[in-house]
Amino acid sequence: MAKKPASQMDVIVSLCKRRGFVFQASEVYGGVGNTYDYGPLGVELLRRVKDAWWNRVVVERSDVVGLDSAIIQHPKVWETSGHVGGFSDPMVDCKLCKGRFRADKLEDARCPEKPSKRPGECAGELTEAREFNLMFKTTLGPVEESGSVAYLRPETAQGIFLNFKNVLESARQKPPFGIAQIGKSFRNEITPGNFVFRTREFEQAEMEFFVPPGEDQQWFEYWREARYRWYVDLGIDESKLRIRDHEASELAHYAKATSDIEYEYPFGWGELEGIANRADFDLTRHSEASGTDLLYFDPQTKERYTPFVIEPAGGINRMALTFLIDAYEEEQLEKDTRVVLHFHPEIAPITVGVFPLVKKDGMPEKAKEIEAELRRARLATFYDEKGAIGRRYRRQDEVGTPYCITVDGDTLSEDVVTVRHRDSMEQEKVPVADLREYLEEASRRWVRPAPKG
């Protein structure tokens, strides 16, 4: 019987485990469904995606500042925001296999016992739909029975709204300005899946941009384009990106308008990031519920108003997965197939591999000296002296390292190294003294290569 070809997602999942991007959580105990740990390369990819997001949204701007709010907030925060009463999905159960599914996503679900069929298409009867709240509940206090109910935050946004006045006064900002945050959020998803695309524990990157009423539409359009452009600038294939505006029937209760940046994944189009015009819903609600004045007073116009809010929000884990899927290529060469990840150098887990051509004649010592110098320059490096040089190159191609440096006889006699470029596989002699500047300039000039295979 012929072996069934692996799907692209299966190939990505296998690569992630083999090369140390993502592991199944608690694997030695049989694992926890749709829960994952990030390995040495995975954690570096996440960190670099976070840095790239933070640099673009905060560091490069004078009108956005940062925040790190608590994961556990006062329970009234979530009552006021509508999460306790309305943060739910419709759920159905299969009476035969006992599987649980989102009633509004049955076309995307599969029977756990018969994966070729959707829920309801097998012999099992589905229950009536009922609402399932996505909040993770916990208790505060030493005794569970007497402790007060609390929740793990389902989004980072509410902590920003609660600190609007604090940041306004301490950071000396005025609308239009933004507050950005990256942090963990928790949602008790009914049917998480598609690897790390949807998980119950994830890291969010959100920014709330506070603007005067009447300016919200222009800022909504600005941030929709700015966030789309960020993905393109970091190498995402633009033919697999689109912006989809929500219909009125899709809008969340707080939203005046929402657009999703979507990517064409191996399993179909899915949301990569959302940009919402939240109007003045959040500040108004928290002001009314808490009795705290969250209005802004403009000293020039003498006007008091509640700012409208534009919110770009995306999951860091989903961003990293998207960059990984989009970067993956099996390139057909004359004699074999090369697996390569075409990461932008800004987000590649390893920036440069450093190799001695052979393990003798002082080459390992010189290679380690160069690697240490590059580490001091804050470049992520990887030293490797095992195996043929071609195999070492291929190992780095497969994890997305954009540059490899080989120390050879010319290095010892002329103080030059061979720099190999991942995407083109071209090699160039570069003086050791110019290496840092050369690599930084190459990264600035990087453009996404056209597919070869």
HELIX and SHEET records of a PDB file:
HELIX    1   1 GLN A    8  ARG A   18  1                                  11    
HELIX    2   2 GLU A   27  TYR A   29  5                                   3    
HELIX    3   3 PRO A   40  TRP A   54  1                                  15    
HELIX    4   4 ASN A   55  VAL A   59  3                                   5    
HELIX    5   5 PRO A   75  SER A   81  1                                   7    
HELIX    6   6 HIS A   83  GLY A   86  1                                   4    
HELIX    7   7 ALA A  103  ASP A  108  5                                   6    
HELIX    8   8 ALA A  157  LEU A  162  1                                   6    
HELIX    9   9 PHE A  164  SER A  170  1                                   7    
HELIX   10  10 ASP A  216  ASP A  233  1                                  18    
HELIX   11  11 GLU A  238  LYS A  240  5                                   3    
HELIX   12  12 ALA A  248  GLU A  250  5                                   3    
HELIX   13  13 PHE A  281  SER A  290  1                                  10    
HELIX   14  14 ILE A  316  ALA A  327  1                                  12    
HELIX   15  15 MET A  363  ARG A  376  1                                  14    
HELIX   16  16 ILE A  389  VAL A  399  1                                  11    
HELIX   17  17 GLY A  409  GLU A  414  1                                   6    
HELIX   18  18 VAL A  432  ASP A  434  5                                   3    
HELIX   19  19 LEU A  435  ARG A  444  1                                  10    
SHEET    1   A 2 VAL A  22  GLN A  24  0                                        
SHEET    2   A 2 TYR A  36  TYR A  38 -1                                        
SHEET    1   B 7 VAL A  64  GLY A  66  0                                        
SHEET    2   B 7 PHE A 177  PHE A 186  1                                        
SHEET    3   B 7 GLU A 201  VAL A 211 -1                                        
SHEET    4   B 7 PHE A 308  GLY A 315 -1                                        
SHEET    5   B 7 GLY A 268  ALA A 279 -1                                        
SHEET    6   B 7 ALA A 257  TYR A 265 -1                                        
SHEET    7   B 7 LEU A 241  ASP A 245 -1                                        
SHEET    1   C 3 ARG A 100  ARG A 102  0                                        
SHEET    2   C 3 SER A  88  ASP A  93 -1                                        
SHEET    3   C 3 ARG A 130  ASN A 133 -1                                        
SHEET    1   D 2 PHE A 136  LEU A 140  0                                        
SHEET    2   D 2 SER A 148  LEU A 152 -1                                        
SHEET    1   E 2 TYR A 296  ASP A 298  0                                        
SHEET    2   E 2 GLU A 303  TYR A 305 -1                                        
SHEET    1   F 2 TYR A 328  GLN A 332  0                                        
SHEET    2   F 2 THR A 337  LEU A 341 -1                                        
SHEET    1   G 5 THR A 381  TYR A 383  0                                        
SHEET    2   G 5 VAL A 352  PRO A 356  1                                        
SHEET    3   G 5 TYR A 403  VAL A 407  1                                        
SHEET    4   G 5 VAL A 416  HIS A 421 -1                                        
SHEET    5   G 5 GLN A 427  PRO A 431 -1                                        
END                                                                             
